[in-house]
Amino acid sequence: MPNIKDVYPIAKNILKKHYLCDCCLGRLFSKKLNLSSNRILGKKLKQNNSHSKKCYICKNMFDNLSPYLKLMLDSCSAYGFSSFVVGAKIKPSIIDRDDIIRSKFQLRGIDSVKTDLTRELSKLFARKTKKKFDYLDPDITFTLDFKEGTCQVRSKQIFLQGRYCKNYRGFSQKQKSCENCSGKGCRVCDYHGLTEFDSVEGQLSKFLFDKFGGTIARFTWIGGEDKSSLVLGSGRPFFVKIQNPLKRKVRLPKTFKANSIVVKNCKIISTIPKKPLEFKSLIEIKISTEKPIQSFALQKLKQKLKNPIVIYENSGRRSEKKIFNSKYKKTSKNKFTLTIDVEGGFPVKRFVIGDEVVPGVSQTIGDNCKCDEFDFLKIEMITNN
């Protein structure tokens, strides 16, 4: 293992041509000597000879990191976090001078000046805040711009899952995106990507922003419904990702109301599913016909629904959906209710009118049928054991 005496000649040679601060000089040899403090090593290599010149590499940046530490403390004051990482943008000229020294004196396998700078700031910040440095999975990320004298903070996204019930009609599931930014987030929409909050997505987003802060909420819905449909029972499952949240630990009530929806079992999870999840829905469909309904036609429909339903798309794709159970109830001479327990992603209105769906209701009973409305009584996840 090399010792400090082995690198004295190289350090002396460097200092003859370029004055370096303790941190920059020590950094050139600390890894080779397996030492942790660049500043202490640099001081030893100089043999305590003081100098009034500016460091050739960093221009004495390491001598006053307090303003940058204050920037970090001020910029994260609104955030709740337990771990962090620091990134930096420094002048290209500093990097160039660092490269010149390393190349001229054939120094390899050493940390860059930027790495050392962020390490020093991380130590200062951790000491001041008692927070943990985490390079792999930090709660917040600082990006210091040493040229502009600014500090940006981004917090790690958080994921939640829950279910919602919709007890009123005329309420859309999805919210229209901000027209100015197409949902990416801008000043017009307060960086939320939404300009209104008059839908299931909007009301959920508003509640979550109030609780966690953050910019954009991205939802993964387990199926969807019409504006006029109700979602009853235990509700429709959903997953959501909140970008740049201010708070990470929030106690949510088991059930809460957000305008026209009721949210149940909403909780923080580690991640959201990357693949589509299988589910089935118990759907009550109210159907009207042109001609009086014949009982044998409804019996024929129930029999036909024991076979898989084939769905054709304009793209040429063909898929099948299984109806696990069905029942009907005639409510007037031209109206009946059909209740089906069916695989998720089932096109209800197309099924009723028979639009590229076989068997369809209209073709099976031999009449022009119309879907007046349909409601979701129950939505269950299908787990494959």
C-alpha positions in Angstrom: 0.0 0.0 0.0 1.5 3.4 -1.0 2.1 6.0 1.7 2.1 9.7 1.8 5.9 9.9 1.1 5.4 8.1 -2.2 3.2 11.0 -3.6 5.2 14.0 -2.1 7.4 14.3 -5.3 4.3 14.4 -7.6 2.5 16.9 -5.4 5.6 19.1 -5.1 5.9 19.0 -8.9 2.2 20.0 -9.4 2.5 22.9 -6.9 5.6 24.3 -8.7 3.5 24.9 -11.8 -0.1 25.3 -10.4 -1.2 26.3 -7.0 -4.1 24.1 -5.7 -6.2 24.4 -2.6 -6.1 21.7 0.1 -9.2 20.0 -1.2 -8.2 19.8 -4.9 -4.6 18.7 -4.1 -5.7 16.0 -1.6 -8.4 14.7 -4.0 -5.6 13.8 -6.5 -4.1 11.3 -4.1 -6.7 10.3 -1.5 -8.0 7.3 -3.3 -4.5 6.0 -4.0 -3.7 6.3 -0.3 -7.1 5.1 0.8 -7.7 8.3 2.9 -11.1 9.9 3.4 -10.3 13.6 4.0 -9.0 15.4 0.9 -8.6 18.6 2.8 -6.4 17.1 5.6 -4.3 15.2 3.0 -3.8 18.3 0.9 -2.7 20.3 3.9 -0.1 17.6 4.8 1.2 17.5 1.2 1.7 21.2 1.2 3.7 20.7 4.5 1.7 23.6 6.0 3.0 26.2 3.5 0.3 28.8 3.1 -0.3 30.7 -0.1 -2.5 33.6 -1.0 -3.1 32.5 -4.6 -6.4 31.2 -5.9 -6.7 27.5 -6.6 -5.9 26.8 -10.3 -8.8 24.3 -10.6 -11.7 25.5 -8.4 -10.8 29.1 -7.8 -11.2 28.5 -4.0 -14.8 27.3 -4.4 -14.3 24.8 -1.5 -13.3 27.6 0.9 -16.9 29.0 1.1 -19.7 26.4 0.7 -21.9 28.1 3.2 -24.0 30.1 0.7 -24.7 26.9 -1.2 -25.6 25.0 2.0 -28.1 27.9 2.8 -29.6 27.6 -0.7 -30.2 23.9 -0.1 -31.7 24.5 3.3 -34.0 27.2 2.0 -35.1 25.3 -1.1 -36.1 22.1 0.8 -37.9 23.8 3.7 -41.4 22.8 2.5 -40.5 19.2 1.9 -40.8 16.2 4.2 -38.0 13.7 3.6 -35.5 11.5 5.3 -32.9 10.9 2.5 -31.3 13.1 -0.2 -28.7 13.2 -2.9 -26.8 16.3 -4.4 -26.1 17.0 -8.0 -24.3 20.0 -9.4 -23.7 22.0 -12.6 -20.3 23.7 -12.6 -18.5 25.9 -15.1 -17.0 23.9 -17.9 -13.7 25.8 -17.4 -13.3 24.2 -13.9 -13.7 20.7 -15.4 -11.3 21.5 -18.2 -8.6 22.7 -15.7 -9.2 19.5 -13.6 -8.7 17.4 -16.7 -5.5 19.3 -17.6 -3.9 18.5 -14.3 -4.9 14.8 -14.4 -3.6 14.4 -17.9 -0.4 16.4 -17.5 0.6 14.4 -14.4 -0.9 11.1 -15.5 -3.2 10.8 -12.6 -5.9 8.1 -13.1 -8.8 6.7 -11.1 -9.5 9.8 -9.0 -12.7 11.5 -8.3 -13.7 14.6 -10.4 -13.9 18.0 -8.9 -17.7 17.9 -9.2 -17.9 14.6 -7.3 -15.8 16.0 -4.5 -17.9 19.2 -4.5 -21.2 17.3 -4.1 -19.7 15.0 -1.5 -18.6 18.0 0.7 -22.0 19.6 0.4 -23.6 16.3 1.3 -21.5 16.0 4.4 -22.4 19.6 5.5 -26.1 19.1 4.8 -26.3 15.8 6.6 -24.5 17.2 9.6 -26.9 20.2 9.6 -30.2 18.4 9.1 -29.5 14.8 10.4 -30.8 13.5 7.1 -29.3 10.5 5.4 -27.4 10.6 2.1 -28.8 8.0 -0.3 -27.3 7.9 -3.8 -29.5 5.1 -5.1 -33.1 6.0 -3.9 -33.2 9.4 -2.3 -36.5 11.1 -1.2 -35.3 14.4 -2.7 -32.6 15.4 -5.2 -30.8 18.8 -5.1 -29.3 20.2 -8.3 -27.0 23.1 -7.5 -26.1 25.4 -10.4 -22.8 27.1 -9.4 -22.8 29.3 -12.4 -26.2 30.8 -11.8 -26.1 30.5 -8.0 -29.4 28.6 -7.9 -30.7 25.3 -6.3 -33.6 23.1 -7.7 -35.2 20.4 -5.6 -37.2 17.4 -6.9 -38.8 14.9 -4.7 -39.2 11.2 -5.5 -42.7 10.3 -6.8 -45.0 8.4 -4.5 -47.6 5.8 -5.4 -51.1 5.2 -4.0 -53.9 2.7 -4.6 -57.5 2.9 -3.6 -61.1 2.5 -4.8 -63.8 5.1 -5.6 -67.6 4.9 -5.7 -69.6 7.3 -7.9 -73.1 7.8 -6.5 -74.2 10.6 -8.9 -74.7 10.6 -12.6 -73.2 13.2 -15.0 -69.7 13.0 -13.6 -66.9 11.9 -16.0 -64.1 9.6 -14.9 -61.3 11.4 -16.7 -60.5 15.1 -16.6 -59.7 17.1 -19.8 -56.1 18.2 -19.9 -54.9 21.8 -19.8 -55.1 23.1 -23.4 -52.0 25.3 -22.9 -49.6 22.4 -22.1 -51.6 19.3 -23.1 -51.3 17.9 -19.5 -47.5 18.4 -19.1 -47.9 21.1 -16.5 -47.4 24.9 -16.9 -48.0 28.1 -15.1 -51.6 28.4 -16.4 -52.6 25.1 -14.7 -50.3 25.6 -11.7 -48.2 22.7 -13.1 -51.0 20.2 -12.4 -51.8 19.5 -16.1 -55.5 20.1 -15.3 -57.4 23.4 -15.5 -60.6 22.1 -13.9 -61.4 19.5 -11.2 -65.0 18.5 -12.2 -64.5 14.7 -12.7 -63.4 11.6 -10.7 -59.8 12.3 -11.8 -60.1 16.0 -11.0 -61.6 15.5 -7.5 -59.1 12.8 -6.6 -56.2 14.9 -7.8 -57.4 17.9 -5.9 -57.7 15.9 -2.7 -54.3 14.4 -3.1 -52.6 17.7 -4.0 -54.2 19.2 -0.8 -52.8 16.3 1.3 -49.4 15.6 -0.4 -48.6 18.7 -2.4 -47.0 17.8 -5.7 -47.4 18.8 -9.4 -49.0 16.1 -11.6 -51.1 13.1 -10.6 -51.0 10.2 -13.2 -53.8 7.7 -12.8 -54.0 4.0 -13.8 -57.7 3.1 -13.9 -59.0 -0.5 -13.6 -61.6 -0.1 -16.2 -63.8 2.9 -17.0 -67.4 4.0 -17.1 -69.7 6.5 -18.8 -70.4 9.9 -17.6 -73.9 8.8 -16.7 -72.8 5.5 -15.0 -72.8 4.8 -11.3 -70.0 2.9 -9.6 -71.3 1.2 -6.5 -70.4 -1.6 -4.1 -66.8 -1.5 -2.9 -65.9 0.8 -5.9 -63.5 0.8 -8.8 -59.8 0.2 -8.1 -57.3 2.8 -9.2 -53.5 3.5 -8.9 -52.0 6.9 -8.9 -48.5 8.4 -9.1 -47.9 11.8 -7.6 -44.9 13.7 -9.0 -42.7 16.0 -6.8 -44.8 15.6 -3.6 -44.0 17.9 -0.7 -45.1 15.4 2.0 -44.3 11.7 2.0 -46.0 10.5 5.2 -49.7 11.4 5.4 -52.4 9.6 7.3 -55.4 9.1 5.1 -58.9 8.2 6.4 -60.2 4.8 5.5 -63.1 6.4 3.7 -63.5 10.0 2.7 -65.8 12.0 0.4 -64.4 14.2 -2.4 -67.4 16.1 -3.9 -69.4 13.5 -5.9 -67.2 10.5 -5.2 -66.4 8.4 -2.1 -62.9 7.1 -1.8 -62.1 3.9 0.1 -58.9 2.2 1.4 -56.6 4.8 -0.2 -53.0 4.1 0.9 -49.4 4.5 -0.1 -47.7 1.6 -1.9 -44.2 0.9 -3.1 -44.9 0.9 -6.8 -47.8 0.5 -9.3 -48.3 -2.5 -11.5 -46.4 -2.4 -14.8 -48.7 -4.8 -16.6 -52.5 -4.5 -17.1 -54.4 -6.2 -14.3 -57.2 -8.7 -14.9 -60.6 -7.9 -13.4 -64.3 -8.6 -13.8 -67.3 -6.4 -13.4 -70.9 -6.9 -12.4 -72.8 -4.6 -14.6 -76.5 -3.7 -14.6 -77.6 -2.6 -18.1 -81.0 -0.9 -18.8 -82.1 -1.6 -22.3 -85.0 -0.4 -24.4 -86.4 -2.0 -27.6 -88.5 -0.8 -30.6 -90.9 -3.7 -30.5 -92.5 -5.4 -27.5 -90.2 -7.8 -25.8 -90.9 -11.5 -26.2 -90.0 -13.8 -23.2 -88.5 -16.5 -25.5 -86.1 -13.8 -27.0 -84.7 -13.0 -23.5 -84.3 -16.7 -22.8 -82.4 -17.1 -26.1 -80.2 -14.2 -25.1 -79.3 -15.7 -21.7 -78.5 -19.0 -23.5 -76.2 -17.3 -26.0 -74.3 -15.4 -23.3 -73.0 -18.7 -22.0 -70.5 -18.6 -25.0 -67.6 -16.2 -25.2 -68.4 -12.8 -26.6 -66.2 -12.0 -29.7 -65.2 -8.3 -30.2 -63.8 -7.0 -33.4 -61.8 -3.8 -33.6 -61.2 -1.4 -36.6 -57.5 -2.3 -36.5 -58.4 -5.9 -37.3 -57.7 -7.2 -33.8 -60.1 -9.8 -32.4 -60.6 -10.5 -28.7 -63.0 -12.6 -26.6 -64.6 -11.8 -23.3 -66.2 -14.3 -21.0 -69.6 -13.7 -19.3 -69.5 -15.7 -16.0 -73.1 -15.2 -15.2 -76.2 -13.3 -16.5 -79.8 -12.6 -15.6 -82.6 -10.5 -17.0 -85.7 -8.8 -15.8 -88.4 -7.4 -18.0 -89.5 -4.0 -16.6 -92.1 -2.9 -19.2 -93.2 -4.1 -22.6 -90.2 -2.3 -24.3 -87.7 -2.3 -21.5 -85.6 -4.9 -19.6 -82.6 -5.0 -17.3 -79.7 -7.3 -18.1 -77.2 -8.0 -15.4 -73.9 -9.6 -16.4 -70.7 -10.6 -14.5 -68.1 -10.1 -17.3 -64.4 -9.9 -17.8 -63.0 -6.3 -17.6 -62.8 -4.0 -20.6 -66.2 -5.1 -22.0 -67.7 -2.6 -24.5 -71.3 -2.4 -23.1 -72.9 0.0 -25.6 -71.4 -1.8 -28.6 -72.6 -5.1 -27.1 -76.2 -3.8 -26.8 -76.5 -2.5 -30.4 -74.3 -5.3 -31.8 -71.5 -3.1 -33.2 -68.9 -5.6 -34.2 -69.7 -7.6 -31.1 -71.0 -11.2 -31.5 -73.4 -12.2 -30.1 -74.9 -8.7 -29.6 -78.2 -8.1 -27.9 -79.9 -6.6 -30.9 -79.1 -9.5 -33.2 -79.9 -12.1 -30.7 -83.4 -10.9 -29.8 -84.1 -9.6 -33.4 -84.8 -6.0 -32.5 -83.1 -2.6 -32.5 -81.9 -2.2 -28.9 -80.6 0.8 -27.1 -78.5 1.1 -23.9 -80.3 3.6 -21.8 -77.7 3.5 -19.0 -75.4 1.0 -17.3 -74.0 0.9 -13.7 -71.2 -1.0 -12.1 -72.5 -3.0 -9.1 -69.2 -4.7 -8.2 -65.6 -4.7 -9.6 -63.3 -7.6 -8.6 -59.6 -8.1 -9.3 -58.8 -11.6 -10.8 -55.8 -13.1 -9.1 -54.0 -16.0 -10.9 -52.8 -18.4 -8.3 
